[in-house]
């Protein structure tokens, strides 16, 4: 099967499974929050259970939640987004499938960075899209630039993510604006994955692509900042002319997003809860970054999300075996860099700071001890 | 966009929206149960909320539910299915996307019936698959046969559904076996949509494709028989050699199915509840079928699911306008046949018996009165 022969499995899932078999492991591999969502969400879902109904919703989702998301853009970014342009999706996963389906035809090109989120490439293969993987590194703080994009002909759409998985870096305002303007001038679709928005530290404020363009497709959801990966609920902000095409794909590919999750997430915009949660993650980031800097070379400052991209070349040039070694010999689970692309990824591993400081401190103790006697 | 230009929207959704605007309508259009799921499901979800965690699950889903599904095949059909071959999906919708991705390459052919479930065709367009729509009618009780399939070259996979939406008919054992054997002899993938299993009436027992072949992909879920369309939880039974390819597509396109739905559905196999629910739907079927027979020609006996396919040619050859006429003038919502294909569908409408008898009796009263004075 040509469609699936290039698909890559999530290596991190194998690591997770092996970590669970070994037991008593320190978890730096898992890219999901360890906390419960705000109490309002849970209460909202309890009420829905008392009602007991599980109907489909309209394909675009329930209006009260689409209005809350519209409010979020006003309050958080001071950007006006009509609820008509908001569509609820089955995680951000479902949103990518829809965005690519309506922007990129079979055989056409979609561009994104390498390293980057591995699924962008795999959606492309499933949909018969030709992926253009643009190598990035420390020279541009792991960002794609308009200049890099200009080296590729016939790109139909561009996918960026900021803050980025696996590097934790943020697109600066100037570069983001430059990319958006370049895409506009060439009639290239622009898709901004903003799933880690909210989790940006040191008082830095992230920019949504919607501050600079109403033509961008913005993708976000409830899995990271709102602590509900298992709710499988995301959203898209669509340019007006793409709302109906996206809705038709949503109807046919998904019918609608999970109803209970939609009902609960009406209560997810609890800004006090979200501030406290971010403050906790900032402490974790500070702790882990300071520790890892003394062990590995780190060529990208982790400004957001919950990842640190560590250069292990002093110890190994084979991140996969290094990760297995750490797992088997020191009971520390990390994600090998090769999960995120082919560009120089063999000498990196990704650390997630999704567990508390006590847990991570034990991990650092084990790591130092193991590397000393290695 | 070639990919999306042939996609058809769900006309039924427009009908539903207009019906809600008009108010006081009788709903024969909606293809979802009007009941709550069994109490055990709701209690299971309440416990999960008390725990408050929303993690991703493994891509294939949680083992306790996969084991329950394995038990269901043993108890309901006397077929052995290892839990390793069970994968939980985002509704049956998600299962189709995965099945087609792993069986049919870009540009290759997928065959299914016309009329039939409209999404089969639309998934094909999104995935760059060439859909082969096989016209069926009353001559073969709206079933595809091996003979019909033999008229088409290079078919890579076949999709059937039984009981069928929109016709409510069931594939007989002999024809099902004939199709499966033909597909086996030609190395054609066989996909059986069994989402309406359980809802089969008059003491007839439906057959799963797994009774005749371990190579079939069987798709089912919790939206119809288990009363939870909004849970967005389906499952696939996969041949052993396709388990891993399907898992890799699931990881990349969905990560995992909704966690709360998975936890709740562990309690969904409450056979007493399911028997009572089916008995209620059988009463509704008997009522509506007896009434409609005296008004329209009905050329296919509704053996299962919750639909009746009514030939309106005595009144109109334009089902879309006839449906609008019933809606605007008699406040009765039905689904125009053209939602389900292009083969002679203009002279049919689909009735769903998903509301109680009192509601439907009022609909029949309105229908008779309107047609008399029309």
HADDOCK unambig.tbl for C-alpha pairs under 7 A between the chains (distance, minus, plus):
assign (segid A and resid 1 and name CA) (segid B and resid 105 and name CA) 6.08 0.50 0.50
assign (segid A and resid 2 and name CA) (segid B and resid 105 and name CA) 6.49 0.50 0.50
assign (segid A and resid 3 and name CA) (segid B and resid 105 and name CA) 5.70 0.50 0.50
assign (segid A and resid 3 and name CA) (segid B and resid 106 and name CA) 6.77 0.50 0.50
assign (segid A and resid 4 and name CA) (segid B and resid 102 and name CA) 6.76 0.50 0.50
assign (segid A and resid 9 and name CA) (segid B and resid 248 and name CA) 5.29 0.50 0.50
assign (segid A and resid 35 and name CA) (segid B and resid 53 and name CA) 6.97 0.50 0.50
assign (segid A and resid 36 and name CA) (segid B and resid 52 and name CA) 5.19 0.50 0.50
assign (segid A and resid 36 and name CA) (segid B and resid 53 and name CA) 5.13 0.50 0.50
assign (segid A and resid 36 and name CA) (segid B and resid 54 and name CA) 6.97 0.50 0.50
assign (segid A and resid 42 and name CA) (segid B and resid 49 and name CA) 6.14 0.50 0.50
assign (segid A and resid 46 and name CA) (segid B and resid 46 and name CA) 6.62 0.50 0.50
assign (segid A and resid 49 and name CA) (segid B and resid 42 and name CA) 6.14 0.50 0.50
assign (segid A and resid 52 and name CA) (segid B and resid 36 and name CA) 5.20 0.50 0.50
assign (segid A and resid 53 and name CA) (segid B and resid 35 and name CA) 6.98 0.50 0.50
assign (segid A and resid 53 and name CA) (segid B and resid 36 and name CA) 5.13 0.50 0.50
assign (segid A and resid 54 and name CA) (segid B and resid 36 and name CA) 6.97 0.50 0.50
assign (segid A and resid 54 and name CA) (segid B and resid 228 and name CA) 5.03 0.50 0.50
assign (segid A and resid 54 and name CA) (segid B and resid 229 and name CA) 5.93 0.50 0.50
assign (segid A and resid 54 and name CA) (segid B and resid 230 and name CA) 4.61 0.50 0.50
assign (segid A and resid 54 and name CA) (segid B and resid 231 and name CA) 6.44 0.50 0.50
assign (segid A and resid 55 and name CA) (segid B and resid 228 and name CA) 6.74 0.50 0.50
assign (segid A and resid 55 and name CA) (segid B and resid 229 and name CA) 5.44 0.50 0.50
assign (segid A and resid 55 and name CA) (segid B and resid 230 and name CA) 4.77 0.50 0.50
assign (segid A and resid 56 and name CA) (segid B and resid 229 and name CA) 5.56 0.50 0.50
assign (segid A and resid 56 and name CA) (segid B and resid 230 and name CA) 4.52 0.50 0.50
assign (segid A and resid 93 and name CA) (segid B and resid 253 and name CA) 5.90 0.50 0.50
assign (segid A and resid 93 and name CA) (segid B and resid 254 and name CA) 5.54 0.50 0.50
assign (segid A and resid 94 and name CA) (segid B and resid 254 and name CA) 6.82 0.50 0.50
assign (segid A and resid 101 and name CA) (segid B and resid 126 and name CA) 6.51 0.50 0.50
assign (segid A and resid 102 and name CA) (segid B and resid 4 and name CA) 6.76 0.50 0.50
assign (segid A and resid 105 and name CA) (segid B and resid 1 and name CA) 6.09 0.50 0.50
assign (segid A and resid 105 and name CA) (segid B and resid 2 and name CA) 6.49 0.50 0.50
assign (segid A and resid 105 and name CA) (segid B and resid 3 and name CA) 5.71 0.50 0.50
assign (segid A and resid 106 and name CA) (segid B and resid 3 and name CA) 6.77 0.50 0.50
assign (segid A and resid 106 and name CA) (segid B and resid 128 and name CA) 6.69 0.50 0.50
assign (segid A and resid 119 and name CA) (segid B and resid 252 and name CA) 5.40 0.50 0.50
assign (segid A and resid 122 and name CA) (segid B and resid 252 and name CA) 6.52 0.50 0.50
assign (segid A and resid 123 and name CA) (segid B and resid 253 and name CA) 6.65 0.50 0.50
assign (segid A and resid 126 and name CA) (segid B and resid 101 and name CA) 6.52 0.50 0.50
assign (segid A and resid 127 and name CA) (segid B and resid 127 and name CA) 5.32 0.50 0.50
assign (segid A and resid 128 and name CA) (segid B and resid 106 and name CA) 6.69 0.50 0.50
assign (segid A and resid 228 and name CA) (segid B and resid 54 and name CA) 5.02 0.50 0.50
assign (segid A and resid 228 and name CA) (segid B and resid 55 and name CA) 6.74 0.50 0.50
assign (segid A and resid 229 and name CA) (segid B and resid 54 and name CA) 5.93 0.50 0.50
assign (segid A and resid 229 and name CA) (segid B and resid 55 and name CA) 5.44 0.50 0.50
assign (segid A and resid 229 and name CA) (segid B and resid 56 and name CA) 5.56 0.50 0.50
assign (segid A and resid 230 and name CA) (segid B and resid 54 and name CA) 4.61 0.50 0.50
assign (segid A and resid 230 and name CA) (segid B and resid 55 and name CA) 4.76 0.50 0.50
assign (segid A and resid 230 and name CA) (segid B and resid 56 and name CA) 4.52 0.50 0.50
assign (segid A and resid 230 and name CA) (segid B and resid 258 and name CA) 5.39 0.50 0.50
assign (segid A and resid 230 and name CA) (segid B and resid 259 and name CA) 4.80 0.50 0.50
assign (segid A and resid 231 and name CA) (segid B and resid 54 and name CA) 6.44 0.50 0.50
assign (segid A and resid 231 and name CA) (segid B and resid 258 and name CA) 5.43 0.50 0.50
assign (segid A and resid 231 and name CA) (segid B and resid 259 and name CA) 6.35 0.50 0.50
assign (segid A and resid 232 and name CA) (segid B and resid 258 and name CA) 5.47 0.50 0.50
assign (segid A and resid 248 and name CA) (segid B and resid 9 and name CA) 5.31 0.50 0.50
assign (segid A and resid 252 and name CA) (segid B and resid 119 and name CA) 5.40 0.50 0.50
assign (segid A and resid 252 and name CA) (segid B and resid 122 and name CA) 6.52 0.50 0.50
assign (segid A and resid 253 and name CA) (segid B and resid 93 and name CA) 5.91 0.50 0.50
assign (segid A and resid 253 and name CA) (segid B and resid 123 and name CA) 6.63 0.50 0.50
assign (segid A and resid 254 and name CA) (segid B and resid 93 and name CA) 5.55 0.50 0.50
assign (segid A and resid 254 and name CA) (segid B and resid 94 and name CA) 6.81 0.50 0.50
assign (segid A and resid 258 and name CA) (segid B and resid 230 and name CA) 5.39 0.50 0.50
assign (segid A and resid 258 and name CA) (segid B and resid 231 and name CA) 5.43 0.50 0.50
assign (segid A and resid 258 and name CA) (segid B and resid 232 and name CA) 5.49 0.50 0.50
assign (segid A and resid 259 and name CA) (segid B and resid 230 and name CA) 4.80 0.50 0.50
assign (segid A and resid 259 and name CA) (segid B and resid 231 and name CA) 6.35 0.50 0.50
